[in-house]
Amino acid sequence: MKSLIAATAALVALSVLYPPTVPASAEQPAQQEKNGGDMERNASEIGRKIDELDAKMKQATDETKAAFAREMADLRKQQDALREKMKEMKGASGKAWKEMKAGTDKALHELQKSYDRARERFRE
């Protein structure tokens, strides 16, 4: 009986020193959800800015409208492509998700850069 008590005490002592860890696979969905939410917020913010730029452009002269129509069409295409990548990413898991996230991050960054360039040209 003393050995059972001693063994139990040893296990309790060890459990304090070595707390259980959460497997990486259990952490991943939470991280994916957080990253996906952050990405969606960023994409929505850029989308809102593109809509504002488009509304300003509609009030511009015909010459200015013509100059920016193609640029706005390109922005909308990039925005649609980003949305599609984000939908695909939601269904992915593990390594595929990480790879898709890298591509989606790049698409988001490129959309932001394109928007910034369009905004600067429209100010001129």
N, C-alpha and C positions, 0 to 999 in steps of 0.2 A: 504494500500500500504506500509506503514511504517513497518507493521509486516512482510510482505513478504520480504522486504529488510533486515530486522533484522534476519529473519530465514535463508535467503540465506547467509548472512555474518557469521552466527553461523556455518552453514554447511561447508563453506570454511575454517573457522578457525579450525574446528574439523578435516577436511581432511588433514590439515598440521600436526596435532598432531598424527593422526592415518592413515598413508599411507596404500594403499591397499596392501594386501599380496598375494603372488602367492600360490595357493593351492599346497599342497605336491604332489598331483598327477601330476601337471604341471611341477614341478621340477624334478620328478623322471626320465622321459625319457632323459633329459639332463645329469643327473648323471649316468644313465645307459650307455649312449653313451660314456661318459668320461671314466668310469671304464672299459667298454668293450674295448675301444681303448688302454688304458694302458695295459690291460691284453694281448691283441693281440700283442702289441709291445714286452712285456716281453716273451711271448711264441715264437715269431719269433726270438728273440735274443737267447733264449735257443736252438731253432731248429738250428740256424746258428752254435752255439758252438758244438752241437752234430754232425753236418755235418763235421766240422773241425776235431773233434776227430776221426770220422769215416775215414776221409781221411788220417790222421796220422797213424791210425791203419793199413790201407792197405799197408803202406810202412814198416811195422814192420816184424819181422821174423814170420815164419809159426807157431812157438810155441806160440808166443805172440798173433798172430791173433786168434788162436784157443781158447786161454784163454779168450779173450774179445768178441768173436763172440756172445755168449749167452747174455752177459751184454749189448751189443749194440742192440740186438734184443729186450731185455726188455725195453731199453730206447725208441726205436721206438714204441713199444706197448703203453707205457705211453704217448708218444707224440700224437699218434693217438687218444687215449682215451681223452686226453685234448682237441684236436681239436673238437671231437664230443660233448663234454660238452659245449664248447664255441658256437658251432652252435645251440645247444638246448637253451642255455641261451639267444641268440639273439631273439628268438621267444617268450620268456617269459615276463611277466610283473608283476608288483606289488610284492606281498609277494613271489610268486613263483620265481621271478627273484632274490630276495634277498637270498632265500634259495639256488638256483642254483649257485649264485655267491660265496657263502661260500664254496660249494663243488668244484667249479672250481678253486677258490683260493688255496684250499688244494691240488688239483691235480697239479697245477702249482708249488707249493712249493715242493711237493714230486718229481716232475720231476727235478727240480733244484737240490735237494739233491742227487738224483740218478746220475745226470750228474756229480756233484762235486765228488762223490765217484768214479765213473768210471775214471774221469780225474786223480785223485790222484793215483789210481791203475796203470794206464797206465804210469805215470811218474816213478814208481818204477822200 
